[in-house]
Amino acid sequence: MFKRLFLIVFGLGLGLVVGAIVMRRIDQAAQAVSPNNLAGQAGRAAATLGSRLRAAWAETKVAAAEKEAELRSEFNVPRAGDLLRPPDI
């Protein structure tokens, strides 16, 4: 008799704990997809996108300048500014 009562109480307690954990997870998932949270995430993503694009563009310009300098030196092509300068006498 005591064993059955213990198992019933233990099962109910375990069920309550598991139910509380499941409900908390469901609430967290519902909060994650709420319109306010999604709007905040979109705003943060848009703010970081601009800075990431600027950083990528700066890296692209540096890489292009390095490649241009490499090709000019390899094929001995002067820069336009060098052609306008009077020759040294």
Rosetta blueprint (number, residue, H / E / L):
1 M L
2 F H
3 K H
4 R H
5 L H
6 F H
7 L H
8 I H
9 V H
10 F H
11 G H
12 L H
13 G H
14 L H
15 G H
16 L H
17 V H
18 V H
19 G H
20 A H
21 I H
22 V H
23 M H
24 R H
25 R H
26 I H
27 D H
28 Q H
29 A H
30 A H
31 Q H
32 A H
33 V L
34 S L
35 P H
36 N H
37 N H
38 L H
39 A H
40 G H
41 Q H
42 A H
43 G H
44 R H
45 A H
46 A H
47 A H
48 T H
49 L H
50 G H
51 S H
52 R H
53 L H
54 R H
55 A H
56 A H
57 W H
58 A H
59 E H
60 T H
61 K H
62 V H
63 A H
64 A H
65 A H
66 E H
67 K H
68 E H
69 A H
70 E H
71 L H
72 R H
73 S H
74 E H
75 F H
76 N L
77 V L
78 P L
79 R L
80 A H
81 G H
82 D H
83 L H
84 L H
85 R L
86 P L
87 P L
88 D L
89 I L
